[in-house]
Amino acid sequence: MPKLKPISIGPVTIDEPVILAPMTGVTDLPFRKLVKRYGAGLTVTEMIASQAMVRETRQSLQKCAWDPSEEPVSMQLAGCEPGVMAEAAKLNEDRGAAIIDINMGCPVKKIVNGDAGSALMRDLPLAAAIIKATVAAVKVPVTLKMRMGWDHASLNAPELARIAEDLGVHLITVHGRTRCQLYKGTADWAFVRNVKEAVKLPVVVNGDICSLEDVDTALEQSGADAVMIGRGAYGKPWLLGQAMAWLARGERPAEPSLSEQYDLIVEHYDMMLSHYGVQNGVNLMRKHLGWYTKGMPDSAEFRHAVNQQDDPKRALSMIEAFYAPYRLRAAA
């Protein structure tokens, strides 16, 4: 079992470097608050488009909203124009970001077609210009998230990491896939060691880390200084806290009981309604309900029914009825 030491990101110290990955449509303020309650060394916002941030669109302001319980919070930006990225970074600094994270890893077609995200791994001069402008625009530390490369013929993450280090970036995160893999296949944690050996900065390993065993293996294979958990936390906002206890003390905390999970889901639902409004809150909560109930008896039928429901009061009644047997068992 690897032991992780505290890492420094400029003036920010992360005592237990288990980090929540930025995930569009998932790591919004309600979800991050739940994760932080169970334990996370650092949380990162959803990816915020720099152009939208500069225009201060409603969606970008929702994405950069944060809670004091998260401090320090990292805000992630994506874009392809150095000047716009710099302006967006300054706006997020003004809004309380302790760290600005640059996205050069998103593989989604919409982002890549706009020459942002992982598309920048095909244009290192532009990537360098964006990093340089962003670092110069803010006083807070800047970090960088990337993939191994565009495809297996151009695994240039170590080269981009060296460029970023020279330009003043304080930490590198590597998702162990290429852009062309999207989320297929398996993450190559061992490749991350190439980035670790290329720079003196803290390096974070990311991709397919869904259990405590995965945490151990990813750290052993990569030699990384920290672990970032993304999709493994779907329906398990407590997973990062479990990983922190495992790495710090060798403890394997139990999963919350189903009765406790029910209380958590109701709280999560209420936070989503408050954050997004009724219609969007109900719609966006559906995927979380799917993740929370995955693998439970009769959960497919429950999800099919609750996903047809637009009235949050009725949906909450259906959730209560689904969990009632488990709550009664716990009470007995």
N, C-alpha and C positions, 0 to 999 in steps of 0.2 A: 504494500500500500504506500504510494508516494506521499510525502509530506510537503505541503505547500508553504512557502514563506510569504510574508507580506510583500506586496509589490508597490512601487511608487510610480505614479503617473503625474509627473511634474510635482506640484505641491500636494497632490492628493495621494493618500496612502490607503490601500485596500488591504485590510488585515487578513481577510479570508477570501482569496481571489477565486471565487465561484461566481460567474457573471451570467446574468440573464441576457440572451441574445435579442437583438432587435428583430421583430417579426411583424410585418405589415398586417394589420387587421387582427392582431393577437395581443401584442405587448402594449396595449393602451393603458391609460392611467388606472382604471379599475383592476386590471389583471396585475399590473406591476405592484400596486399596493398590497394585494394578497400575497404575491411572491415575497415581497420585502418583509411582510409580517412573519412568515415562516423562516426567512433568512436568505439573504443574497448579499454578496460582497459589493455588487454594483448592478444597477439596472440601466438598461439602454432603451430609449424611446423607439417607437416605430420609426422607420425611415421617413424623413420629411423632405419633400422636393424643394430644392433651394428657391426655384422661381416662385412656388406657391408661398414659401415663407416670406419672401420679400414683399409679395402682394398681401401678405397676412390674410390669406383665405381662411374661412371658417374651419375647414378641415385641417389646415396646417396648425392653426392655433389649438385645436383639440389635441393634435398629436404632440405638441410641445408642452401641454399642460402637465404639471408635476406636483407632487405632494411633499411637504417637508419630511415625511417619514422616509423618503427615498434618498435623502442627501447622503453622499453626493450623487447627482444624477448626470448621466451622459446623454446628450441629444445627438441623434444621427442625421446627417444631411447627405443628400444625393444631388448630383448635378454635373454639368459638363462645361460650365462657363466660369472661369476663375473669379471674375469680378462679382458675379452673382453669388457664388459660393462664399466668398469673403463677406459680402453684405449679410447673407443669411446667417453666417456664423456669428457675426457681431450682434445681430438681433437676438439670437438664442443665448449668447453670453449675457446680454442685457436682461433676458428673461430668467436668468438664474442657473444656466447650465454650468456645471463644474468642469465638464469635459465636452469637447466637440469631437464627434466621431465621423469620419468620412467613409461613405459607402463606395467601395470599389469591388463589391462581391455579388450584388443582386443580379440573378440570372434572368429575371422576368423580361419577356420580349418587349413589353411597353417601355421599360427603363432602358434596356440595351439599345433599342431602336432610336432612342434619344441620345445615344452616345454617352450614357451615364452608367452607373453600377459597374458590372464586370466588363462592359465594353471598353472601359478605360485601361484594362490590362492589355488591350491591343494597341494602345497609343500612349506609351510611357512619357513622351514629352508633354502631352496634355495632362496626364496624371500628375506629373511633377509640377506643372504650372498651377494646377488646382491646389495641390498640397501647399506649395509655397505661398499662394495668396491667402489661403485659409489660416495658416500658421501666423502670417504677418498681421492678420486682421484682429486677432483676439489675444488676450492676456492669459486665458485659461489654456490648459494643455489640449493638444489635438492628437487623436488616435486614428488608426486606419484599419478597416476590415476589408479583406480581399479573399479571393479563391486561389487555387494553385496556379491558375493561368486560364487562358481562353479555352484551350484544348490540350490534349496530351502531347501535341507537337510543340507547344509553347508554354512550358511550365516555368514562367518567369517570376513567380512570387518572391524568390530570394532577391532577384535584381530589383524589383519594385520596393521591397523592404529596405534594401540598402539606400535607395534613393530617398525614401521617406525618412530614414534615420538621419541622413545628411541634411535634410530640409527642416528638421526640428520636431518630427513626430515622436511621441513618447511611448507608444505601445502599438503592437501589431497583432491583429487577430486573423487567423487563417482557417477558413472552412476547407476541409480536405477533399474538395471536388473541383473539377474544372467547370467553367461556365457551360460548356456543351453537355456536361452530365446532368445539368439542372439538379434534380434531387434523386436521380436514379443511381443504381449501383450502391456502393458503400463508400463512406468517407475514408480517405487514406491518411490516417493519423501519423503514420511513420514519415510521410512526406514533409510534415510540418517541421520535423527536425532539421531539414535543409534550411528553412527560414531561421530557426533558432540559432543555427551555426553561422548564419550570414550576418547577424546583427548583435549588438550588445543590449538592445532594448528588451523589455519583457515581451514574451510571445504567448499568445492565447490559442489553444486548440479548440476547434469547433466542428460540429457535424456528427450526427448519429449518436449523440451521447444521451442515452435514455435510461441508464441504470447506474448503480454504484460500481458495478463491475466494469461498465463502459468508461466511467470516470477514471478508474485505475488504469485500464488498458490504454486509453487515449493519452494519459500523462506519461506512462512508461514508454510508449512507442514514439511520442513526439518530443519528449524532454521539455515540454512547455512549462511556463511559469504559472499558468492559470488555465482554467477550463471554462468554456462558455456553453451553456445548455440552452437549446432552442426548442425544437419540436418535442423533445423528451418531457417538457413541462406542460404539454397540452393536457388539460384535465388533471394535472398534478402540480399545482402551484407550490406544493410543499417539497418537491424533489430537490431544489437547490439547497434548502435548509438541511435535508437529509445528507446531501453531498458534503456540506460544510462540516457537519458533525462527524461524518465518516473520515474525512481527511484530517480533521483536527484531533479527534480523540479515538478513532477506530470504532465509534458507536454507529449502530444501524437503527435509527429511530423507526418506530412503527408508523405505518400509514394511519392517517386519521380514520376513526371509525366511520361507518356509513352514516350514522346519526350526525356526527360532526361534519361530514361532507355535505349533508343536506343543509345544515345551518350556513355553511360556507356558500353553497350555491344560491340560496335565497339572498344572502348579503351581496353576492356578486351580481345577481339579477337586479337588485335595487340600485346598485352603483351604476350599472349599465344604463338603466332608465334615466338616472339623474344626469349622467355624463352626456348621453346622446339624444335624450328625448324618447318618448314612448315608441314611436314607429321604428326608428333606427335601433334603439336599445333592444327591442324584442327580436328584430331580425338578426342583429349581430350576436345576441346571446345564444342563438340556436346551435352554432358550431360548438360552443363551450359545453352546452348540455350534452351534445353528442360525445365529446371527449370525456366528460365526467362520468357518463353512464356506460361507456363502452365495456362490453364483456359481462355486464350484469344480466341476470335472467330477465327475459321479456323486454330488454331495453330497446330492441329494434322496433317493436310495436309502440312502445312509449314515445320514442323519438319521432316516429312517423306521425303520431297523433299530435304531439305538442308542437311540431313544426308547422302544422296547419293553423295554429292558434295565434291570432293577432292581438287578442285581449290579454294584457299581462296578468290581470287578476285570475283569469281562467287558467292561463299557463301555470301560474304559481300553485293553483289548486291541483292541477294535474301532477306537478312535481311533488307536492305534499302527499298525494295519494300513492304515487310510485314509491316513495321512500318510507311510507307509513309502516310497512311490515318490519323494516330494519330498525326504525326508531322504537317500535314497540318491543322488539327483541332486546334492544340495548337497555330500555327502561326496566325490563324484567330481570 
